[in-house]
């Protein structure tokens, strides 16, 4: 046994190392307490909000959180997917500190290419062939181009198989005199190149008559044939922009006023649909089903407002039902919340507000009408099932 003044060099070295380590730990704990105290007393405007933390962690896989919880309580590891490898802590820390995700090149290129980071679309459900390279394209042409008079040709005055509103039978489900579905078009002049012989430019696919509003009319007729009262708002949002001197990107601001007025004047409205057409080429927006071409659809949900999950839930369910009956018709469900998108799309006005992209600039009305009939058929089943549930409660 050594006396205090006669410790060996090795012992003195170990003690110095111990004191050094202990000092570091004490300093770290002190800094932690000081930081906690600072965060507790700092002005609320400078505190971390739940939204900040949510955005910071939103891109992490749920299994990563399960793994981290399992490090404290091994019971959670029992629920970890058997077919999934354990996450690498180094990758986890890299993504958290740099906000760069190796699985998503947008997170890297967005830091380098001006404007690239604004496209913060997220695929919730990927339909057939859908990935981040072929998501819907929302063209924003100058308002002058939108309002320009153009020639348009519609080959058939009567579209094939136009649904007729059947005389309601006593035992058939119907909403009576109530219009429960409201349909409108924020980009009311979005048209289709097959019907515009004087242009092949997708940005110029705009027309005052032959446009997406015809798809809305068809959709409403198909719903009414299934006993669901529907009203199509024929307001030309582009005229409102022109009258107020607003830009094209303010279309949703203009349509918002129209939607709010409509809902204020009719308490029967339960669902709303804002129909658009994509600017993507025809090979991305067309699907052959049973020997006939259909214009593919995609559900778009804004994720820039509280409660969007309810709208997203309905979109997911409708996508599922469409795919069960018309495989490949739906391109999937996406959310938009980046600085380069509206991120709300008036869907905050109702948890039952939907935005659907019908086809693209290369589709013709016959293809679009088939899709409108298909979506109306699926939605009708969804609506009446929901009504049965509500009635039984």
C-alpha positions in Angstrom: 0.0 0.0 0.0 1.4 3.4 -1.1 1.1 6.5 1.0 -0.2 9.7 -0.6 3.3 11.1 -1.2 4.6 7.8 -2.6 2.1 7.0 -5.5 3.7 5.4 -8.5 3.9 7.3 -11.8 1.3 5.0 -13.3 -1.2 5.6 -10.5 -0.7 9.4 -10.7 -1.3 9.2 -14.5 -4.6 7.3 -13.9 -5.7 9.7 -11.3 -5.0 12.7 -13.6 -7.0 11.0 -16.4 -9.9 10.3 -13.9 -9.9 13.9 -12.7 -9.9 15.2 -16.3 -12.8 13.0 -17.4 -14.7 13.9 -14.3 -14.2 17.6 -15.0 -15.5 17.2 -18.5 -18.6 15.4 -17.3 -19.2 18.0 -14.6 -18.8 20.8 -17.2 -21.2 19.1 -19.6 -23.9 18.6 -16.9 -23.5 22.3 -15.9 -23.9 23.4 -19.5 -26.9 21.2 -19.9 -28.6 22.7 -16.8 -27.7 26.3 -17.9 -29.1 25.6 -21.4 -32.3 24.1 -20.0 -32.7 27.1 -17.8 -32.2 29.4 -20.7 -34.7 27.7 -22.9 -37.3 27.8 -20.0 -36.9 31.6 -19.6 -36.3 32.7 -23.2 -39.1 34.6 -24.9 -41.6 32.3 -26.5 -40.9 33.8 -29.9 -37.4 32.2 -29.8 -38.2 28.8 -28.4 -38.3 25.6 -30.4 -41.9 25.0 -31.4 -43.5 21.6 -31.9 -43.7 22.4 -35.6 -39.9 23.0 -35.7 -39.2 19.7 -34.1 -41.8 18.0 -36.3 -40.2 19.3 -39.5 -36.8 18.4 -38.2 -37.7 14.8 -37.6 -40.4 14.3 -40.3 -38.1 12.6 -42.7 -36.8 10.0 -40.2 -38.1 6.5 -40.6 -40.5 5.4 -37.9 -38.4 2.3 -37.3 -35.5 4.6 -36.3 -37.6 6.1 -33.4 -38.6 2.5 -32.4 -34.9 1.6 -32.3 -34.0 4.6 -30.2 -36.8 3.8 -27.8 -35.6 0.3 -27.7 -32.2 1.5 -26.5 -33.9 2.6 -23.3 -36.6 -0.1 -23.0 -35.8 -3.4 -24.8 -39.5 -4.2 -25.0 -39.8 -1.9 -28.0 -37.2 -3.9 -29.9 -39.6 -6.8 -29.9 -41.8 -4.8 -32.3 -39.0 -3.9 -34.7 -39.6 -5.3 -38.2 -37.8 -8.6 -38.7 -37.1 -7.9 -42.3 -35.4 -4.6 -41.7 -31.8 -4.0 -40.8 -30.9 -2.1 -37.7 -30.4 1.6 -38.5 -26.8 3.0 -38.5 -26.3 5.7 -35.9 -23.8 7.4 -38.1 -26.4 7.8 -40.9 -29.0 8.9 -38.4 -26.7 11.6 -37.0 -25.6 12.7 -40.6 -29.2 13.2 -41.7 -30.1 15.0 -38.5 -27.2 17.4 -38.6 -27.0 18.1 -42.4 -30.7 17.6 -43.4 -29.3 15.6 -46.4 -31.0 12.2 -47.0 -29.0 9.8 -49.3 -32.3 8.3 -50.4 -33.6 11.6 -51.7 -31.4 13.6 -54.0 -33.6 16.6 -53.7 -32.2 17.2 -50.2 -28.7 17.6 -51.7 -29.5 19.4 -54.9 -31.9 21.7 -53.2 -29.0 23.3 -51.4 -27.2 24.0 -54.6 -29.8 24.7 -57.3 -31.8 27.9 -56.9 -35.5 27.2 -56.5 -35.1 23.4 -56.3 -35.7 23.2 -52.6 -39.2 24.8 -53.0 -40.6 21.6 -54.5 -41.3 19.8 -51.2 -43.8 17.3 -52.5 -44.1 14.1 -50.6 -45.4 10.8 -52.0 -47.8 9.4 -49.5 -49.0 6.5 -51.7 -47.2 5.8 -55.0 -49.5 4.6 -57.8 -48.3 2.5 -60.7 -45.0 4.0 -62.0 -45.1 7.1 -59.7 -41.9 8.4 -58.3 -40.3 11.8 -57.6 -39.3 12.2 -61.3 -42.9 12.3 -62.6 -45.0 14.1 -60.1 -47.7 16.5 -61.3 -46.4 19.6 -62.9 -48.3 22.8 -62.2 -47.6 25.2 -65.0 -48.0 28.9 -64.2 -48.4 30.7 -67.6 -48.8 34.5 -67.8 -52.4 35.5 -67.3 -52.3 37.1 -70.8 -51.7 33.7 -72.3 -54.5 32.2 -70.2 -57.0 34.8 -71.4 -56.0 34.6 -75.1 -58.7 33.6 -77.5 -57.9 30.3 -79.2 -59.6 27.9 -81.6 -60.9 24.7 -80.0 -62.4 21.6 -81.6 -64.6 19.0 -80.0 -65.2 16.1 -82.4 -68.3 14.8 -80.7 -71.2 17.0 -79.6 -72.4 14.1 -77.4 -69.6 12.3 -75.5 -69.9 8.6 -75.6 -71.9 6.9 -72.8 -73.0 10.1 -71.2 -74.6 9.2 -67.9 -78.2 10.2 -67.6 -79.9 11.1 -64.3 -82.3 8.3 -63.8 -85.7 8.8 -62.4 -85.3 8.1 -58.7 -87.0 5.0 -57.5 -88.6 5.0 -54.1 -86.2 2.4 -52.7 -83.1 3.8 -54.4 -80.6 5.8 -52.3 -80.6 9.5 -53.1 -80.0 12.8 -51.5 -83.4 14.2 -52.6 -83.3 17.9 -53.4 -80.0 18.4 -51.5 -76.8 19.1 -53.3 -74.2 17.5 -51.0 -71.2 17.8 -53.4 -69.7 21.1 -54.5 -67.4 21.0 -57.6 -65.3 23.9 -58.8 -62.1 24.6 -60.8 -59.4 27.0 -59.4 -57.5 26.9 -62.7 -60.7 27.1 -64.7 -59.2 27.4 -68.2 -56.8 24.4 -68.1 -57.4 22.8 -71.4 -56.1 19.9 -73.5 -53.8 19.9 -76.6 -55.9 17.4 -78.7 -58.7 20.0 -78.8 -56.4 23.0 -79.5 -55.2 22.7 -83.1 -53.2 26.0 -83.1 -50.7 25.1 -80.4 -48.6 22.2 -79.0 -47.2 24.2 -76.1 -48.4 22.8 -72.7 -48.2 26.3 -71.2 -50.7 27.5 -73.9 -53.2 24.8 -73.3 -55.8 27.2 -72.0 -59.3 27.9 -73.3 -62.4 29.8 -72.1 -64.8 27.0 -73.0 -63.1 23.6 -73.8 -61.4 23.1 -70.5 -61.4 21.2 -67.2 -64.9 22.6 -66.4 -66.3 20.1 -68.9 -64.8 17.3 -66.7 -66.5 18.8 -63.7 -69.9 18.8 -65.5 -69.4 15.2 -66.4 -68.4 14.3 -62.9 -71.5 16.0 -61.5 -73.8 14.2 -63.9 -72.3 10.8 -63.0 -72.8 11.5 -59.3 -76.4 12.5 -59.9 -77.0 9.3 -61.8 -76.0 7.5 -58.5 -78.4 9.6 -56.5 -75.9 12.1 -55.2 -76.9 15.8 -55.6 -74.0 17.8 -57.0 -73.5 21.4 -57.9 -70.8 22.7 -60.3 -69.7 26.3 -59.8 -69.2 27.8 -63.2 -67.2 30.9 -62.0 -64.3 31.6 -64.3 -61.5 32.2 -61.7 -59.3 33.6 -64.5 -61.8 36.4 -65.1 -61.6 37.3 -61.4 -57.8 37.5 -61.6 -58.0 39.7 -64.6 -60.6 42.0 -62.9 -58.6 42.4 -59.7 -55.2 42.7 -61.4 -53.9 39.6 -59.7 -51.3 37.1 -60.9 -51.9 33.5 -61.9 -50.3 32.2 -58.6 -53.1 34.0 -56.7 -55.7 31.7 -58.2 -56.4 29.9 -54.9 -56.9 33.3 -53.2 -59.6 34.1 -55.8 -61.3 30.7 -55.6 -61.2 30.8 -51.8 -63.7 33.6 -51.8 -66.0 31.7 -54.2 -65.9 28.5 -52.1 -66.5 30.3 -48.8 -69.5 32.1 -50.3 -70.9 28.8 -51.7 -70.6 27.0 -48.4 -72.1 29.9 -46.5 -75.1 29.8 -48.8 -75.7 26.0 -48.7 -75.5 24.0 -45.4 -76.1 20.8 -47.3 -72.6 20.7 -48.9 -70.6 17.9 -47.3 -67.8 17.4 -49.8 -66.0 19.7 -52.2 -63.8 18.8 -55.3 -61.4 21.1 -57.0 -60.6 19.5 -60.4 -57.4 20.2 -62.3 -55.5 18.8 -65.2 -51.8 18.1 -65.0 -49.2 19.6 -67.3 -47.4 16.2 -67.7 -47.3 14.5 -71.1 -49.8 11.9 -72.1 -47.6 8.9 -71.6 -47.5 9.7 -67.9 -51.2 10.4 -67.6 -53.0 7.7 -69.6 -53.9 4.1 -68.6 -55.5 1.4 -70.8 -58.2 -0.5 -68.9 -60.3 -3.2 -70.6 -59.2 -1.9 -74.0 -60.1 1.7 -73.4 -57.9 4.7 -72.5 -58.5 6.5 -69.3 -57.0 9.8 -68.1 -55.1 8.9 -64.9 -55.8 10.8 -61.7 -53.8 11.9 -58.7 -55.0 13.1 -55.3 -53.2 16.2 -54.0 -53.4 17.3 -50.4 -52.0 20.5 -49.0 -49.9 19.9 -45.8 -49.4 23.5 -44.8 -52.3 23.8 -42.4 -53.5 22.1 -39.2 -55.8 19.2 -39.6 -54.7 18.2 -43.1 -54.5 14.6 -41.9 -58.3 14.3 -42.2 -58.3 15.4 -45.8 -55.4 13.0 -46.4 -57.3 10.1 -44.9 -60.1 10.5 -47.4 -57.7 10.8 -50.3 -55.9 7.7 -49.2 -59.2 5.8 -49.0 -60.5 7.0 -52.4 -57.2 6.0 -54.0 -57.5 2.5 -52.5 -61.0 2.1 -53.7 -60.2 3.4 -57.2 -57.3 1.0 -57.5 -59.4 -2.0 -56.4 -61.9 -1.3 -59.2 -59.7 0.4 -61.9 -56.1 -0.8 -61.3 -53.5 1.7 -62.5 -56.0 4.6 -62.9 -54.7 6.4 -59.8 -51.2 7.8 -59.8 -51.3 8.0 -56.1 -51.6 10.5 -53.3 -49.1 13.3 -52.6 -48.9 16.2 -50.2 -47.5 19.7 -51.0 -46.1 22.1 -48.5 -43.0 23.7 -49.9 -42.5 27.4 -50.5 -43.0 26.9 -54.3 -46.6 25.6 -53.8 -49.8 26.9 -52.2 -49.7 24.2 -49.6 -53.4 24.8 -48.5 -55.5 24.7 -51.7 -58.6 25.8 -49.7 -58.7 22.4 -48.1 -58.5 24.0 -44.6 -62.1 25.1 -45.2 -63.4 21.5 -44.9 -62.0 18.1 -43.8 -63.8 16.7 -46.8 -62.2 19.0 -49.4 -60.4 17.2 -52.2 -58.1 18.3 -55.1 -57.8 15.8 -57.9 -55.6 16.1 -61.0 -57.5 14.6 -64.0 -55.3 13.6 -66.9 -52.8 15.9 -68.5 -52.4 18.2 -71.5 -52.3 15.3 -73.9 -55.5 13.6 -72.9 -58.8 14.1 -74.8 -62.3 14.5 -73.4 -63.4 10.9 -74.0 -60.5 9.7 -71.9 -61.3 12.3 -69.2 -65.0 11.5 -69.2 -64.3 7.8 -68.6 -62.2 8.7 -65.6 -64.8 11.2 -64.3 -67.4 8.4 -64.5 -65.1 5.9 -62.7 -64.2 8.3 -59.9 -67.9 9.2 -59.5 -68.8 5.5 -59.3 -66.2 4.9 -56.6 -67.0 8.0 -54.6 -70.7 7.1 -54.7 -70.0 3.8 -53.0 -67.8 5.6 -50.5 -70.4 8.2 -49.8 -73.3 5.8 -49.3 -71.2 3.6 -47.0 -70.3 6.6 -44.9 -74.0 7.5 -44.8 -74.8 4.1 -43.5 -72.3 4.4 -40.7 -73.5 7.9 -39.8 -77.1 6.7 -39.7 -76.3 3.7 -37.4 -74.5 5.9 -34.9 
